[in-house]
Amino acid sequence: MIEQAADEFPRGEQSGHGLARDVLDLANDPRFRATLLVLIDADSTHWPSDLDAGVDGAACFRELDLGIDASPADDDPLAGVRAFEVVCP
């Protein structure tokens, strides 16, 4: 269902705005009403760099503090994970 609904949304340049705004539109779709965006080891062209750069829609994602893991770095289960609350309607 998620893939089907995602296919119905125009992406990036097709929609006339950036990918952060596209994700926000999808999150606010009545079929999802998503309140969180979780990036797991995200190192892509757009995520999370678009949010860090403040592109259109980026202000609608508030980064959550996931805390600090006291275990050795290679044992950290949250290494590379970033979570954002969707704060715009």
C-alpha positions in Angstrom: 0.0 0.0 0.0 2.8 2.4 0.8 4.6 1.8 -2.5 1.3 2.2 -4.4 0.4 5.5 -2.7 3.9 6.8 -3.1 3.7 6.1 -6.8 0.7 8.4 -7.0 2.7 11.4 -5.9 4.9 13.4 -8.3 8.5 13.5 -7.3 11.1 16.3 -7.1 11.1 18.5 -10.2 7.9 16.9 -11.4 6.0 18.2 -8.5 7.5 21.7 -8.7 9.2 21.6 -5.3 11.9 19.6 -3.5 12.0 16.1 -2.2 11.6 17.3 1.5 8.3 18.8 0.5 7.3 15.7 -1.4 8.0 13.6 1.7 5.9 16.0 3.8 3.1 15.7 1.3 3.2 11.9 1.5 3.4 12.0 5.3 0.3 14.2 5.5 -1.7 12.0 3.1 -4.8 10.8 5.0 -3.8 7.2 4.2 -0.7 7.6 6.4 -0.8 10.6 8.7 2.9 9.9 9.5 4.4 11.7 12.4 8.0 10.4 12.2 10.7 10.1 9.5 13.5 7.7 10.5 16.6 7.6 8.4 18.7 4.5 8.9 22.3 4.9 7.9 21.1 7.4 5.3 23.8 8.6 3.0 22.1 9.5 -0.2 22.1 12.4 -2.6 19.1 14.1 -0.8 18.7 12.5 2.7 19.6 13.9 5.2 21.6 16.6 3.4 18.4 18.3 2.0 17.1 18.7 5.6 20.5 19.9 6.8 20.6 22.5 4.0 17.1 23.8 4.8 15.5 23.1 1.4 11.7 23.9 0.9 9.8 21.8 3.5 12.9 21.1 5.7 11.6 23.3 8.6 8.7 20.8 8.9 11.0 18.1 10.2 12.3 18.5 13.7 15.2 16.3 14.6 14.8 14.2 17.7 17.5 13.6 20.2 18.1 9.8 20.3 20.5 10.1 23.2 24.1 9.0 23.6 25.0 5.3 23.7 27.7 4.5 26.3 28.8 1.3 24.6 31.8 1.2 22.3 31.2 2.9 18.9 31.1 -0.3 16.9 28.3 -1.6 19.2 26.1 1.4 19.0 22.7 0.2 17.6 21.8 3.8 16.7 24.9 4.6 14.8 23.9 6.4 11.6 20.2 6.6 12.6 18.5 10.0 12.6 14.8 10.6 13.5 12.6 13.5 12.7 9.2 14.5 13.9 6.9 15.8 11.2 5.7 19.1 12.7 3.8 20.8 9.8 0.2 19.9 8.8 
